[in-house]
Amino acid sequence: MASLAGQLLVLASLASAFVSRDGTGRLPAMGWNSWNEYECNISEGVFITVARQLVDLGLKDLGYEYVNIDDCWSDKELRRDATTGELIPDAEKFPRGIVKVAEEVHSLGLKLGIYSDAGTDTCGGYAGSLGYEELDAATFSKWGIDSEGQDLKYDNCNVPPEWADEYEYIPEEPANNAPPGYDWGTSNTAKRYRVMHDALQRQNRTIQYSLCAWGHAHVERWGNTTGHSWRMWGDIFPAWKGKEKWSWGLMPIVNQASLLWNYTDFGSHNDWDMLEVGNGDLTIEENRSHFALWCALKSALIVGTPLDTLALRKPILDILSNKELIDFNQDPVYGASAMPYKWGNDRPANTSDRDHPAAFWVGTSVKGIHVFLLNTHDTAVNMRAVFAEIPPLKSGGKGYLIHDMWTGEDLGIFRKYFEVEVKAHDTAALTITKADGKHPNPQWSPK
């Protein structure tokens, strides 16, 4: 577990969490983002079609409400209006402008998301918002007229030298040259993101603010006073482990989450990047683990797989539609992430291993205690949830009812432990209650 000083730092940070007056950002965002599927090949039709598909596939009814435009939506050459200074949408991609897309999306009861960057240019080389925060916040707000909410994903590319941090922290290379006790909330990274926060706060409508800071400058220590969520690692790609250029597979990200899970609570969400469920060569078991763990971590659930074929890929649709896991992610009473209670393989707590992160996790919801058993190995493994090892169950009882969150079935009453064979790279997701179905420890929280 974290040191006492570290726990106090987390608690002090969470006490000042940034939650909008209307409740925006209290729970993890859910929706769809264009980047994983389309990158820069976007158009007005893409987003209107996706909005309709979210409705038709039943995903809207499960809480997937944001339709997020990622990079490459503005005019790369003209950049800004010569008179107003406003960002100019690409007229070929969006011939009716962003406003018309917003109107179509809102007419379906959904919300529109937009993208910009806390640098001079976006990652794709389009106009960034650094130095234009007030104007761009007002523009985004204007484009969302009559909506109930909007999302801004704010990236971290093309930062000019004068805005470079005095000290550097990059989570993939955790060594840093900062003096002991340095307040990362005073870093230039924090300042850049805070300027846009202040500009958004001055608008007459709520915009969910997603900091895409990649975990730099220890964003987890100040992000909750600045945005609703914050990226904690580099980009994700659909692989079980490893790295490809600047993108990472699932296990290195879960490893980082096992060390920094405790910065998440209501209005304060570590963002472990968009979902790759349904993409690449991930097996069904790997897709299940990906979704179950992102739900358990209370990360945003932002789909990035093609929706036009999703009805034909029933196993993937079933994973993304698992209401029990979504309910845990969106629980209205318990806001904390699940926590690792045992690493497995006889390793001590807080062991960092990018191939084999913590395997035994526990969290709580209004439905009971939840245990997630992650098999990081390449073969099936029998995994045992020993009740005496699980913090909220240590006091024991007359037996616990075990419920499978994947199948929706009750598996029986067990007194000392529950053992299950978990396929390679799969995750067992369990709800544990008293034998009569009541919550076994409603006062317990991971924090």
Beta strands, then each sheet from edge to edge (+ up, - down):
strand 1: 30-33
strand 2: 66-68
strand 3: 111-117
strand 4: 150-155
strand 5: 207-211
strand 6: 229-231
strand 7: 235-236
strand 8: 243-244
strand 9: 247-248
strand 10: 269-271
strand 11: 301-303
strand 12: 339-342
strand 13: 360-365
strand 14: 368-374
strand 15: 381-386
strand 16: 400-404
strand 17: 410-414
strand 18: 417-422
strand 19: 427-434
sheet 1: 10+ 6+ 5+ 4+ 3+ 2+ 1+ 11+
sheet 2: 7+ 9+ 8-
sheet 3: 12+ 13- 14+ 19- 16+ 17-
sheet 4: 15+ 18-
end
